[in-house]
Amino acid sequence: MYINARIRKIIFEHVSSALKEDCVKEDITSNLISPKKRGVGKIIFREPGILFGTHWVNEVFRQIDPKVKIKWRIKDGKPVKKSQVICEIIGSIKSILKGERTSLNFLQTLSSTSTLAKQFLNKIKNKNISLLHTRKTIPGLRFAQNFACTEIGCSAHRLTLSESILIKENHIKVIDDLSDIIEKAKKFKVPIIVEARTIKDVKNLSKLKINRILLDNFSISNLKKSLKIAKSIPIEVSGNITLRNISSYALKGVSHMSIGSLTKNICAIDMSLLIQ
């Protein structure tokens, strides 16, 4: 993960907010410990997964105590085995304890995001389909979860509402002339994606100059019919796609899969920080 000034600022703000939330400066328990006591803390994965979040952990201890040093054994985006030590945190025990929970919170959340995205990617490898995560993210952590996904090859459908035009069911209900709206949308020079609710919609949308047709919650049967109709426009599928059924949707002709559960239905990786 390349860290530029913009990303560094985002990480700083994430960590600063989290430390304030935890009242780290008022950590009564850790403040009872002498600042002269030094030691090593090791972070251990209690289950297998994909590591992500090292930059957030680094920033946690940078803000708490710049003298704390971290030696990483594993890089972001790499697999970790059960019971594997991923890093040593060296310095004031008091400082290590102050940052324990905040650092693990970031690491557990972002590693679980990378792990789930990797599991989905493995199901469609060699299919020439782009896997996309959506805006169904943890509030305040969208950019962090995006980095966790992109590190292992899963792109954002759109990070913000300004990055593309997505005309979905609720928009279509209140639009009088869809063709006219699409023409107006072209001036923004961003991708235009329109949802089809029926096979008839697919036929009509295939005649318009848009970037993608979104098939949300289509049956496999209707997906196959749609792929035969809209041969000249990329097809994106979404809705109730799981690790169990993703292979059924990964048909030839499907260009994109957008899956909200990649960032929404995550289960935090179990890990511990133990003082040596």
C-alpha positions, 0 to 999 in steps of 0.5 A: 500500500503506497502511503502519500500525504492524503492517505497519511492524513486519513490514517492520522484522523482515523487514529486520532478519533479512535484514541479520543474515543477511548480516552487514552490519556486518561487510562487510569489503569495503565497510568499506575504503571511506571513509565520506566518499565520496558518490554515487548508486546506480541500480536498473535493471530488466533485464527488464519486470515489476511493481514491488513492495518499495519499503518493504522497500528503504527500510527496508534503508537506514533501518537501515543509514544513515538519512542515505541518501535514495531517490528512487523514479521508479515506485510499487509495483504499476506496470509497469516496462520493460526497462532502466528506472531505478526509483530513485536512492539518494543518500548514502554509497557505503559504505552503499549497497554494504552494502545492495545485495544485501539490497535487491535480494533483497527487490525481486526476490522481491516484484516477481516475485510481483506480476508473476506474479500480474498475468499470471494476473489478466490472463487472467481479467479481466472473468470475475468470479472472485476469484484467490487465492494460497495458503500455499505461500510462501517461509518467513518472507516470507508477509506480504510476498508477500501484500502483493505480491499484494494490491497488484495485486488478488489476495487470500489464500486464507487467510494463516494456519490460523486464518482459515478452516476448510479441510477437505481430502482428508487431513482427510476420510480421518480424519473419521467424520462430516463433517456433524457436523464442519461443525456444530462448525466453525460456532461459529468463525464463519469461512468453511468450505471443503470439498474434493470429490474426486468428483462424488458428493462435490459432490452431498453437499456441495451439501446442506450449509451451507458457504461453498465447495466446493473442486474440486482437480485436477478435469478440465474435464468434471467441473468443468462437471458440478459447476457444474450440480449445485452452483448454490447454493454457490460453487465454487473450483477449484485444482490444476495451473492454469497461464497456458496453461490458466487460461482453460479453468477460468474458466467461468461459475459458478466464483467463486474460483481458488486457485493455489499457483504465484503465490507458489511458482513465481516467477522473480526479476526480473533487476535491478541496482544500479549506482553512478554 
